[in-house]
Amino acid sequence: MSQKARLLIVDDDDAHRNMLKLMVEQWGYAAFDVQSGEEAVQFVKKQNVDFVLCDVRMTQMDGFATLSAIHEWNPVIPVILMTAYSSVEKAVEAMKIGAYSYVTKPLDFEVLKTTLYNALEHTRLKEENAQLKNALSHNTIMPLGKSANMKALLEMIQTVAPSEATVLITGESGTGKELVAKAIQANSNRKDEPFITINCAALAENLLESELFGHEKGAFTGADKMREGRFVQADKGTLFLDEIGEMPLALQAKLLRVLQNGEIQRVGSDKVKTVDVRILAATNRNLKEEVEAGKFREDLYYRLNVIALEVPALRDRKDDIPVLAQRFIDTFATVNRKTIKGITPRCMNILMRYEWPGNVRELENAMERAVILSTGEYISERNLPLALQQVEKNTETNHSKNHYSLTNKSLDDIEKDAIKAMLTETADNKSEAARRLGITRATLHSKLKKYNLE
């Protein structure tokens, strides 16, 4: 392996855990170990892990609970359970909820070695793929999300959409405010009427006024014919005013008139026209602070802020990253005529740990780039933008500071050392030593004879 795959061993039996760590490192893996499920969950949140080998029987948090907690954070990490023969039925049941596989104690090291190898070859569970793609196929208009704050937002959208209330949508740039506006319109009584969008920050004041309200022929230089504005285009439907915080104060007064009376005037006209338009507005600014600074009309602020919806930043809804990433992968794979099944665990770990200053838009761009650069069936960390790859490099630096390097011992030497250490720890109690090593007493006696330790 040019780059060692990272295995996390979870076992509350110190001797058994240490023996496994020594063995798998001899097989070429970078092994890390913790003695509880709680520690395992914290470990995968802070460091890259390709797969997990977890004992089922542990005090406090058992292997099943550990599996569930790990997959809540990163659903693509393969988790292999170690269980006694008496618990095989439970282990099989655990596979139905996401375990990659299981191995039985006493461990057959060749079986374990094969299982670890296969886990790397199949880094994404078919069930997880089916779940993500099922979520995508049933959710093309509403924003995707299973996190608590996104569920709350989706419930609010469903509640306010059928009303005629003006809605102010707030959130950082790139969070998906326009998608929220489209979801409101799609679930409203105006869903079959026009949905018109205008970005208030994209046009100069005179052009923005003309775009919104229309103009008469000759109203200004270049106005060679009469033109209806966006309000008329949106009549009976919905008008989405993006970046409303950028609207000049003079235009804010005209917008307030529309909200109060439903009346507009074309530029250069003294005639009043009535329109029936629902207003949705969005901003990444704090409009209350803008009001206090004299940059936004207070009366308009309260007219817009009848219903306020805040779209959470991506860093505050990381549970949604796997579903969002899969949606973008599917979209861009289709556009670029590629077959891509998903994301490697290491790559997903980077996505989960990155802070996403550009929010969902940045994730979308990262997945488009990754799909274009990918040459295999799975997106890897090498396909990510440099800013995300830096997360991996920082982790590598931290690992290298504390990583324990094995001398070139043979597997027999490692096994012999593990048995000697266990016998010392158990005061030569062979039954207890065999139990902790996860082997039978007869197997232990056989190995004692093999290594001249009797």
Secondary structure as the mmCIF struct_conf table of DSSP 4:
data_model
#
loop_
_struct_conf.conf_type_id
_struct_conf.id
_struct_conf.beg_label_comp_id
_struct_conf.beg_label_asym_id
_struct_conf.beg_label_seq_id
_struct_conf.end_label_comp_id
_struct_conf.end_label_asym_id
_struct_conf.end_label_seq_id
BEND BEND1 GLN A 3 GLN A 3
HELX_LH_PP_P HELX_LH_PP_P1 LYS A 4 ALA A 5
STRN STRN1 ARG A 6 VAL A 10
BEND BEND2 ASP A 12 ASP A 12
HELX_RH_AL_P HELX_RH_AL_P1 ASP A 14 GLN A 26
TURN_TY1_P TURN_TY1_P1 TRP A 27 GLY A 28
STRN STRN2 ALA A 30 VAL A 34
BEND BEND3 GLN A 35 SER A 36
HELX_RH_AL_P HELX_RH_AL_P2 GLY A 37 LYS A 46
BEND BEND4 GLN A 47 GLN A 47
BEND BEND5 ASP A 50 ASP A 50
STRN STRN3 PHE A 51 ASP A 55
BEND BEND6 VAL A 56 VAL A 56
BEND BEND7 THR A 59 MET A 61
HELX_RH_AL_P HELX_RH_AL_P3 GLY A 63 TRP A 73
TURN_TY1_P TURN_TY1_P2 PRO A 75 VAL A 76
BEND BEND8 ILE A 77 ILE A 77
STRN STRN4 VAL A 79 ALA A 84
HELX_RH_3T_P HELX_RH_3T_P1 TYR A 85 SER A 87
HELX_RH_AL_P HELX_RH_AL_P4 VAL A 88 LYS A 96
TURN_TY1_P TURN_TY1_P3 ILE A 97 GLY A 98
STRN STRN5 SER A 101 LYS A 105
BEND BEND9 PRO A 106 PRO A 106
HELX_LH_PP_P HELX_LH_PP_P2 LEU A 107 LEU A 107
HELX_RH_AL_P HELX_RH_AL_P5 PHE A 109 GLU A 121
BEND BEND10 ARG A 124 ARG A 124
HELX_RH_AL_P HELX_RH_AL_P6 LYS A 126 SER A 137
TURN_TY1_P TURN_TY1_P4 HIS A 138 HIS A 138
BEND BEND11 THR A 140 MET A 142
HELX_LH_PP_P HELX_LH_PP_P3 PRO A 143 LEU A 144
BEND BEND12 SER A 147 SER A 147
HELX_RH_AL_P HELX_RH_AL_P7 ALA A 148 VAL A 160
TURN_TY1_P TURN_TY1_P5 ALA A 161 PRO A 162
BEND BEND13 SER A 163 SER A 163
STRN STRN6 VAL A 167 THR A 170
TURN_TY1_P TURN_TY1_P6 SER A 173 GLY A 174
BEND BEND14 THR A 175 THR A 175
HELX_RH_AL_P HELX_RH_AL_P8 LYS A 177 ALA A 186
TURN_TY1_P TURN_TY1_P7 ASN A 187 ASN A 187
BEND BEND15 SER A 188 SER A 188
TURN_TY1_P TURN_TY1_P8 ASN A 189 ASP A 192
BEND BEND16 GLU A 193 GLU A 193
STRN STRN7 PHE A 195 ASN A 199
TURN_TY1_P TURN_TY1_P9 CYS A 200 ALA A 201
BEND BEND17 ALA A 202 LEU A 203
HELX_RH_AL_P HELX_RH_AL_P9 GLU A 205 PHE A 213
STRN STRN8 HIS A 215 HIS A 215
TURN_TY1_P TURN_TY1_P10 LYS A 217 GLY A 218
BEND BEND18 ALA A 219 PHE A 220
TURN_TY1_P TURN_TY1_P11 THR A 221 GLY A 222
BEND BEND19 LYS A 225 LYS A 225
STRN STRN9 ARG A 227 ARG A 227
HELX_RH_AL_P HELX_RH_AL_P10 ARG A 230 GLN A 233
TURN_TY1_P TURN_TY1_P12 ALA A 234 LYS A 236
BEND BEND20 GLY A 237 GLY A 237
STRN STRN10 THR A 238 ASP A 242
TURN_TY1_P TURN_TY1_P13 GLU A 243 GLU A 243
HELX_RH_3T_P HELX_RH_3T_P2 ILE A 244 GLU A 246
BEND BEND21 MET A 247 MET A 247
HELX_RH_AL_P HELX_RH_AL_P11 LEU A 249 ASN A 261
STRN STRN11 GLU A 263 ILE A 264
STRN STRN12 VAL A 267 VAL A 267
TURN_TY1_P TURN_TY1_P14 GLY A 268 GLY A 268
STRN STRN13 LYS A 273 THR A 274
STRN STRN14 ARG A 278 THR A 283
BEND BEND22 ASN A 284 ARG A 285
HELX_RH_AL_P HELX_RH_AL_P12 LEU A 287 GLU A 292
TURN_TY1_P TURN_TY1_P15 ALA A 293 GLY A 294
BEND BEND23 LYS A 295 PHE A 296
HELX_RH_AL_P HELX_RH_AL_P13 GLU A 298 LEU A 304
TURN_TY1_P TURN_TY1_P16 ASN A 305 VAL A 306
STRN STRN15 ILE A 307 GLU A 310
HELX_LH_PP_P HELX_LH_PP_P4 VAL A 311 ALA A 313
HELX_RH_3T_P HELX_RH_3T_P3 LEU A 314 ASP A 316
HELX_RH_3T_P HELX_RH_3T_P4 LYS A 318 ASP A 320
HELX_RH_AL_P HELX_RH_AL_P14 ILE A 321 VAL A 335
TURN_TY1_P TURN_TY1_P17 ASN A 336 ARG A 337
STRN STRN16 GLY A 342 ILE A 343
HELX_RH_AL_P HELX_RH_AL_P15 PRO A 345 ARG A 353
BEND BEND24 TYR A 354 TYR A 354
TURN_TY1_P TURN_TY1_P18 PRO A 357 GLY A 358
HELX_RH_AL_P HELX_RH_AL_P16 ASN A 359 LEU A 373
BEND BEND25 GLY A 376 GLU A 377
STRN STRN17 TYR A 378 ILE A 379
HELX_RH_3T_P HELX_RH_3T_P5 GLU A 381 ASN A 383
BEND BEND26 LEU A 384 LEU A 384
HELX_RH_AL_P HELX_RH_AL_P17 LEU A 386 ASN A 402
HELX_LH_PP_P HELX_LH_PP_P5 HIS A 403 THR A 407
BEND BEND27 ASN A 408 ASN A 408
HELX_RH_AL_P HELX_RH_AL_P18 LEU A 411 GLU A 425
TURN_TY1_P TURN_TY1_P19 THR A 426 ASP A 428
HELX_RH_AL_P HELX_RH_AL_P19 LYS A 430 LEU A 437
TURN_TY1_P TURN_TY1_P20 GLY A 438 GLY A 438
BEND BEND28 ILE A 439 ILE A 439
HELX_RH_AL_P HELX_RH_AL_P20 ARG A 441 LYS A 450
TURN_TY1_P TURN_TY1_P21 TYR A 451 ASN A 452
#
